Amino acid sequence: MSDDTLDDGALRQLARELGLEKLAETDLDLLRRAREAARAMAQRLPRSDDMADEPAHIFQPHKDDPA
């Protein structure tokens, strides 16, 4: 289990924001386990870049383009 578990109210609000109200009404425990599994998978993804690095796809207009 992760150390940042949500209480029932916060989990219901998250489900409402994601359009999963029916799932929250029928099986809140399933929703909690799915959230924890998704967060665990995201933690395992490699991140080679630093959050402060600029993205490689920054748009730089040419000087001859009209503004």
C-alpha positions in Angstrom: 0.0 0.0 0.0 1.1 3.5 -0.7 1.7 6.0 2.0 -0.6 8.6 0.4 -4.0 6.8 0.6 -7.1 8.9 0.1 -10.0 8.8 2.5 -13.4 7.8 1.1 -14.6 11.4 0.5 -11.5 12.3 -1.4 -11.6 9.1 -3.4 -15.3 9.7 -4.3 -14.4 13.3 -5.4 -11.6 12.0 -7.6 -13.9 9.4 -9.1 -16.5 12.2 -9.8 -13.8 14.3 -11.5 -12.8 11.4 -13.7 -16.4 10.4 -14.6 -16.3 7.2 -12.5 -19.2 8.0 -10.1 -21.0 4.7 -10.8 -17.8 2.7 -9.9 -17.4 4.7 -6.7 -21.0 4.0 -5.7 -20.7 0.3 -6.4 -17.2 -0.7 -5.5 -15.1 1.9 -3.8 -12.5 -0.7 -2.7 -11.9 -1.7 -6.3 -11.4 2.0 -7.2 -8.9 2.4 -4.3 -6.9 -0.7 -5.4 -6.9 0.5 -9.0 -5.6 3.9 -8.0 -2.8 2.4 -5.9 -1.8 0.0 -8.7 -1.7 2.8 -11.2 0.4 5.0 -8.9 2.8 2.0 -8.3 3.2 1.5 -12.1 3.8 5.2 -12.6 6.5 5.1 -9.9 8.3 2.3 -11.8 8.5 4.2 -15.1 12.0 5.4 -15.8 12.5 9.2 -15.9 15.8 10.1 -17.4 15.1 13.8 -17.5 15.1 16.3 -14.7 11.9 18.2 -14.1 13.7 21.5 -14.6 15.0 20.5 -18.1 13.3 22.3 -20.9 11.4 20.1 -23.3 12.9 19.4 -26.7 9.9 20.6 -28.6 10.0 24.3 -27.7 8.7 26.4 -30.6 11.2 29.0 -31.8 9.7 31.3 -34.5 11.9 32.5 -37.3 12.8 36.1 -37.4 11.3 36.6 -40.8 7.9 35.3 -39.8 5.3 38.1 -39.3 4.3 38.5 -35.7 
